[in-house]
Amino acid sequence: MSTAHETRVLGLPMRDVTQDAGEEMTYECFECGNIVVDPTTVGNCPECGGELRNRGMPIE
């Protein structure tokens, strides 16, 4: 039986990811592909100033 925080896709459980404060997150620049690892939310790429995405979150 599924709970409020669990979804089943092809019979496999998918759960919400919990993120701990201070946990290092991996970000990737949309412009140059630079990878940034930082425990805080990063605004823009330190290399080119492009927009960063959190690699832990799916792109839809």
C-alpha positions as YAML, in Angstrom:
chain: A
units: angstrom
residues:
- id: 1
  name: MET
  ca: [0.00, 0.00, 0.00]
- id: 2
  name: SER
  ca: [1.33, 3.46, -0.90]
- id: 3
  name: THR
  ca: [1.71, 6.23, 1.67]
- id: 4
  name: ALA
  ca: [1.52, 9.98, 1.12]
- id: 5
  name: HIS
  ca: [5.28, 10.13, 0.50]
- id: 6
  name: GLU
  ca: [5.62, 7.05, -1.67]
- id: 7
  name: THR
  ca: [4.74, 6.50, -5.31]
- id: 8
  name: ARG
  ca: [5.03, 3.27, -7.26]
- id: 9
  name: VAL
  ca: [6.34, 3.28, -10.82]
- id: 10
  name: LEU
  ca: [6.65, -0.08, -12.55]
- id: 11
  name: GLY
  ca: [6.26, -1.74, -9.14]
- id: 12
  name: LEU
  ca: [9.31, 0.04, -7.68]
- id: 13
  name: PRO
  ca: [8.86, 2.41, -4.72]
- id: 14
  name: MET
  ca: [9.94, 6.02, -5.20]
- id: 15
  name: ARG
  ca: [10.30, 8.14, -2.07]
- id: 16
  name: ASP
  ca: [10.77, 11.84, -1.46]
- id: 17
  name: VAL
  ca: [14.40, 12.70, -0.82]
- id: 18
  name: THR
  ca: [15.06, 14.43, 2.48]
- id: 19
  name: GLN
  ca: [17.84, 16.98, 2.48]
- id: 20
  name: ASP
  ca: [19.76, 17.79, 5.62]
- id: 21
  name: ALA
  ca: [20.88, 21.36, 6.29]
- id: 22
  name: GLY
  ca: [24.62, 21.58, 5.76]
- id: 23
  name: GLU
  ca: [24.69, 18.55, 3.45]
- id: 24
  name: GLU
  ca: [26.83, 19.20, 0.37]
- id: 25
  name: MET
  ca: [24.75, 19.48, -2.80]
- id: 26
  name: THR
  ca: [26.03, 19.12, -6.35]
- id: 27
  name: TYR
  ca: [25.15, 21.80, -8.89]
- id: 28
  name: GLU
  ca: [25.83, 21.85, -12.65]
- id: 29
  name: CYS
  ca: [26.04, 24.91, -14.88]
- id: 30
  name: PHE
  ca: [23.63, 24.95, -17.85]
- id: 31
  name: GLU
  ca: [26.10, 27.10, -19.82]
- id: 32
  name: CYS
  ca: [29.59, 25.59, -19.37]
- id: 33
  name: GLY
  ca: [28.92, 22.30, -17.54]
- id: 34
  name: ASN
  ca: [31.02, 23.29, -14.51]
- id: 35
  name: ILE
  ca: [30.26, 21.19, -11.41]
- id: 36
  name: VAL
  ca: [29.98, 22.97, -8.04]
- id: 37
  name: VAL
  ca: [29.71, 21.16, -4.69]
- id: 38
  name: ASP
  ca: [28.47, 23.38, -1.86]
- id: 39
  name: PRO
  ca: [26.35, 23.01, 1.29]
- id: 40
  name: THR
  ca: [24.43, 26.21, 0.50]
- id: 41
  name: THR
  ca: [22.31, 27.21, -2.48]
- id: 42
  name: VAL
  ca: [24.60, 28.69, -5.09]
- id: 43
  name: GLY
  ca: [23.33, 31.57, -7.22]
- id: 44
  name: ASN
  ca: [25.35, 31.49, -10.44]
- id: 45
  name: CYS
  ca: [28.31, 29.58, -11.82]
- id: 46
  name: PRO
  ca: [31.60, 30.91, -10.45]
- id: 47
  name: GLU
  ca: [33.29, 30.18, -13.82]
- id: 48
  name: CYS
  ca: [30.95, 31.80, -16.36]
- id: 49
  name: GLY
  ca: [28.06, 33.32, -14.37]
- id: 50
  name: GLY
  ca: [25.53, 30.95, -15.97]
- id: 51
  name: GLU
  ca: [22.48, 29.43, -14.28]
- id: 52
  name: LEU
  ca: [23.10, 26.41, -12.05]
- id: 53
  name: ARG
  ca: [20.82, 23.44, -11.51]
- id: 54
  name: ASN
  ca: [20.76, 21.12, -8.51]
- id: 55
  name: ARG
  ca: [21.82, 17.73, -9.89]
- id: 56
  name: GLY
  ca: [19.86, 16.01, -7.11]
- id: 57
  name: MET
  ca: [16.57, 17.25, -8.58]
- id: 58
  name: PRO
  ca: [15.22, 15.77, -11.83]
- id: 59
  name: ILE
  ca: [14.72, 17.98, -14.87]
- id: 60
  name: GLU
  ca: [11.21, 17.61, -16.24]
...
